[in-house]
Amino acid sequence: MTPEKSSTPRRRGIYLLPNLFTTGALFAGFYAITSAMGGRYETAAVAIFAAMILDGLDGRVARLTNTQSKFGVEYDSLSDMISFGAAPALVMYLWAFSSLGKLGLFAAFVHMAGGALRLARFNAQVETDDKRYFQGLPSPAAAAILAGFIWISIEYDYDIDALKYAALILTIATGLLMVSNFRYFSFKGIDWKGKVPFVVAIAVMLGVAFVMAQPQTMLFLLSLGYAISGPVFTLVMRRRRLHRKT
């Protein structure tokens, strides 16, 4: 006898709530591109940071509501490619590199290709990687460096002609760091639900106040410091291993 098949068909679909946040991040990246095409570069930079916030929320919402799915993971990667790979590269190109010809095109492509390779490698190694660290600079942090640089330059009315080669080096560097083997703290080991000393709460409050007072400067410096931490941490750990062997 063959077992009876259930008369109730299995429902297929996607979880709405976390994918709404992912869609919001995708739209923010798209809006950054269209804003840059219209010459609104400060708006484009802010839109990239908005995409970062929404991208950070979608995974947490999925875990809190137990709505993780393979579709959500793939959709999140595609959204990240637009918001943190293509959008920063295109905004930077339109803002600073259009007068540099093929050199500017090359720099923008290095960042975008680095973002694509970074996301592909992350998806391929997600089951085997040490959850405490990222291999290579995360694409949101790389995008934050470029968006923060643009935002600061516009806020303080810096001359773009004097900064375009610095922007060129920064754009290439973020692309290469994303595909590097440098290790970056993922902060996934932090117990966000645990209790902390009162002084820590005060430090967090002051940190938020500093960021809110000068968001363009603080966000750029924080993302730049995080990018530098990877090579420093990797070199320190390598030296310790060599010292143990000798």
ZAMARGU-4260 file (C-alpha; in steps of 0.2 Angstrom, whole numbers, plus 5000, padded with zeros to 4 digits):
<rodrens>
0) 5000/5000/5000 | 5006/5017/4996 | 5004/5031/5009 | 4990/5042/5007 | 4995/5060/5001
5) 4989/5074/5011 | 4974/5083/5003 | 4981/5100/5010 | 4993/5108/4998 | 5009/5115/5005
10) 5009/5134/5006 | 5023/5142/4996 | 5028/5160/4999 | 5040/5172/5007 | 5041/5180/5024
15) 5034/5198/5023 | 5042/5207/5037 | 5061/5204/5035 | 5059/5206/5016 | 5051/5223/5018
20) 5067/5229/5027 | 5077/5221/5013 | 5066/5230/5000 | 5069/5246/5009 | 5088/5244/5009
25) 5087/5240/4990 | 5076/5256/4987 | 5088/5267/4997 | 5102/5261/4986 | 5092/5264/4970
30) 5087/5281/4977 | 5106/5285/4980 | 5110/5281/4961 | 5095/5292/4955 | 5100/5306/4967
35) 5118/5306/4960 | 5111/5307/4943 | 5102/5322/4947 | 5117/5330/4955 | 5110/5328/4973
40) 5126/5320/4980 | 5123/5323/4999 | 5106/5315/4997 | 5114/5300/4989 | 5127/5298/5003
45) 5113/5299/5016 | 5103/5286/5006 | 5117/5274/5007 | 5118/5276/5026 | 5099/5273/5026
50) 5102/5257/5017 | 5115/5252/5030 | 5102/5254/5044 | 5089/5244/5035 | 5101/5230/5030
55) 5106/5228/5048 | 5088/5227/5053 | 5082/5214/5041 | 5093/5200/5048 | 5089/5204/5066
60) 5070/5205/5063 | 5071/5188/5054 | 5080/5180/5069 | 5068/5188/5082 | 5053/5183/5072
65) 5060/5166/5067 | 5057/5170/5049 | 5074/5166/5041 | 5074/5158/5024 | 5085/5154/5009
70) 5075/5166/4999 | 5079/5180/5012 | 5097/5176/5012 | 5099/5177/4993 | 5087/5193/4992
75) 5098/5201/5005 | 5114/5198/4995 | 5106/5205/4979 | 5101/5220/4989 | 5118/5223/4996
80) 5126/5222/4979 | 5115/5236/4973 | 5116/5247/4989 | 5134/5244/4994 | 5142/5239/4978
85) 5135/5248/4963 | 5127/5263/4972 | 5143/5269/4980 | 5154/5266/4965 | 5142/5275/4953
90) 5139/5290/4965 | 5158/5292/4967 | 5160/5291/4949 | 5147/5304/4945 | 5154/5315/4959
95) 5172/5314/4957 | 5178/5303/4942 | 5169/5308/4927 | 5183/5320/4922 | 5196/5306/4924
100) 5190/5296/4910 | 5195/5278/4910 | 5205/5279/4926 | 5189/5285/4935 | 5179/5271/4927
105) 5192/5258/4933 | 5192/5264/4951 | 5173/5264/4952 | 5173/5246/4944 | 5186/5240/4956
110) 5174/5244/4971 | 5159/5237/4962 | 5168/5221/4957 | 5175/5219/4975 | 5158/5221/4982
115) 5151/5207/4971 | 5166/5195/4975 | 5165/5199/4993 | 5146/5194/4994 | 5149/5179/4983
120) 5163/5172/4994 | 5153/5176/5010 | 5138/5166/5003 | 5150/5151/4998 | 5158/5151/5015
125) 5144/5155/5027 | 5142/5138/5034 | 5161/5136/5037 | 5168/5153/5043 | 5171/5158/5060
130) 5156/5168/5065 | 5167/5180/5076 | 5176/5187/5061 | 5173/5192/5043 | 5185/5188/5030
135) 5188/5204/5020 | 5180/5221/5024 | 5161/5220/5024 | 5153/5229/5009 | 5142/5240/5020
140) 5158/5247/5029 | 5166/5249/5012 | 5151/5259/5006 | 5151/5269/5022 | 5168/5275/5019
145) 5164/5282/5001 | 5147/5289/5006 | 5155/5297/5022 | 5169/5305/5011 | 5157/5312/4999
150) 5146/5319/5013 | 5161/5327/5023 | 5167/5335/5007 | 5150/5343/5003 | 5147/5348/5021
155) 5163/5358/5022 | 5163/5363/5004 | 5180/5355/4999 | 5186/5357/4981 | 5182/5341/4972
160) 5197/5344/4960 | 5209/5344/4975 | 5201/5328/4982 | 5198/5317/4966 | 5214/5308/4967
165) 5212/5305/4986 | 5194/5298/4982 | 5202/5288/4968 | 5214/5279/4980 | 5200/5277/4993
170) 5188/5269/4981 | 5201/5257/4974 | 5207/5253/4992 | 5189/5249/4998 | 5187/5237/4983
175) 5203/5228/4987 | 5200/5227/5006 | 5183/5218/5002 | 5192/5204/4993 | 5207/5203/5005
180) 5210/5190/5018 | 5211/5202/5032 | 5200/5197/5047 | 5187/5210/5054 | 5177/5208/5070
185) 5159/5203/5066 | 5153/5209/5083 | 5141/5193/5083 | 5149/5187/5099 | 5142/5201/5109
190) 5128/5197/5121 | 5116/5211/5117 | 5103/5204/5129 | 5115/5203/5144 | 5118/5216/5158
195) 5132/5228/5157 | 5139/5240/5170 | 5131/5257/5171 | 5147/5266/5164 | 5145/5256/5148
200) 5127/5263/5146 | 5134/5281/5149 | 5148/5278/5136 | 5135/5272/5123 | 5125/5287/5126
205) 5139/5299/5124 | 5145/5289/5108 | 5127/5291/5100 | 5127/5310/5105 | 5144/5312/5096
210) 5138/5303/5081 | 5122/5314/5080 | 5131/5330/5083 | 5143/5327/5068 | 5136/5312/5058
215) 5145/5315/5042 | 5162/5316/5051 | 5159/5303/5064 | 5152/5290/5053 | 5166/5292/5040
220) 5179/5291/5054 | 5171/5275/5062 | 5170/5266/5046 | 5188/5271/5041 | 5194/5265/5058
225) 5185/5249/5056 | 5193/5247/5039 | 5210/5250/5046 | 5207/5238/5060 | 5207/5222/5049
230) 5225/5224/5043 | 5231/5229/5060 | 5222/5214/5069 | 5228/5202/5055 | 5246/5207/5056
235) 5246/5207/5075 | 5239/5189/5076 | 5252/5184/5063 | 5266/5190/5073 | 5260/5181/5088
240) 5259/5165/5079 | 5277/5167/5073 | 5283/5172/5090 | 5275/5156/5097 | 5284/5145/5084
245) 5301/5152/5088
</rodrens>
